[in-house]
Amino acid sequence: MFPYRDNLIAGGWAWGCGLLVALLCTVNLPLLLVPPWHKAAVSLAGFVPILFSVNPFFSSYRLIAAAFLHGDLFHLAGNCLFLIVFGRTLERLFGAKLLLVLFPALGIPGLLVQWTSGADSAIPVIGASGAIAALMGAYLPLFPMARIRMVVFFGWVWKRFTVPAWVFLPYWMGLQIISILLGSQDGIAYAVHSGSFAAGAVGAIIWKTSSVGAEERLSEFKRQSFVAP
């Protein structure tokens, strides 16, 4: 089951998300095609909890660099899809420049949560999933009634449907928490997802409730952006 767009698309394409997707593909495709290069890049730039525990200052660059590396094509494609679905609307609300400036750091809260849950781990953590989870977390309190268009595959058969953001996003977050509680060993950094999602939600709530004119700006944006699901 995959989201592929929302119903807040009136107003055009968001170029910042397109630029980030192009950057992620430019960085990762050559590395994935040459496994030794990919292995070296992960060793150099992946976030390794035990290295951060031993020397946080000299490992701090990995908190940002790790977001630009991915494990395989499916990892890269999935993150690019979620970035476009949830990042596009947020970019159009806040502006491309802010998205581009903040995106590299959006995954840091999640990586720190991952670190606290396993500070002695030597397994590198890579991917933009944390940054994208922060965007998803911010999306929830800002656009809870948005309709997320989904597609689900049953072998070669597929079905499209829509679901409210207030249903899909808590469901997605719930899956991350359940996976953590069950001690899932599938190689996915669920703590990164959960920590960044929570940070994004808190940040959006603070902006919505504390920034002067935020409610009016948000209401006008929704009015101009809404299209029928």
Summary of the structure (lengths in Angstrom):
residues: 229
radius of gyration: 17.7
end to end distance: 17.7
largest distance: 52.9
contacts: 730
relative contact order: 0.17
helix: 67%
strand: 10%
